[in-house]
């Protein structure tokens, strides 16, 4: 039960919990000078606190989704991320057209394969590019879908229990963990997928 006393800012509508001494000082003021005080059980206070909890939970869900995207991408530099669509188009062209692919596409895949120094052929690197793109696409779909469902659930929740809001965000983490393991396992095997997902989710 909330036994605190609150003061409301008339300009913003925000409530502030008062320390005991502050409450007593305000209550000692003449009635004509005393601001309106609200108990923790006042419906207005309950509604405002619930809105604050919901807003914090929404922020946590958004932060979790964005952090996951960044950890999966493992790159934040715009030059690297902006090259991904070009790299994918080149890989698709090389595999589909062989030596008849666009000269720039051939040159780009050949150059990267040579400088990676992993003994890959042009076709092998192109296949890896396409496979990685598929994984990133599936991960993006999983994160986007779970993020949307979580935000909808948080905004639809009409209660005021912080634990219930936290449970919605926690469930999103569990759902994403299951989906990411399922996405990475075919390419990496289960042990590596489990380790990678734990790293991505910060566990």
PyMOL commands that set and color helices and strands:
alter all, ss='L'
color gray80, all
select helices_A, chain A and resi 20-27+43-73+78-100+103-116+122-156+162-188+190-200
alter helices_A, ss='H'
color red, helices_A
select strands_A, chain A and resi 5-8+15-17+37-39
alter strands_A, ss='S'
color yellow, strands_A
deselect
rebuild
show_as cartoon
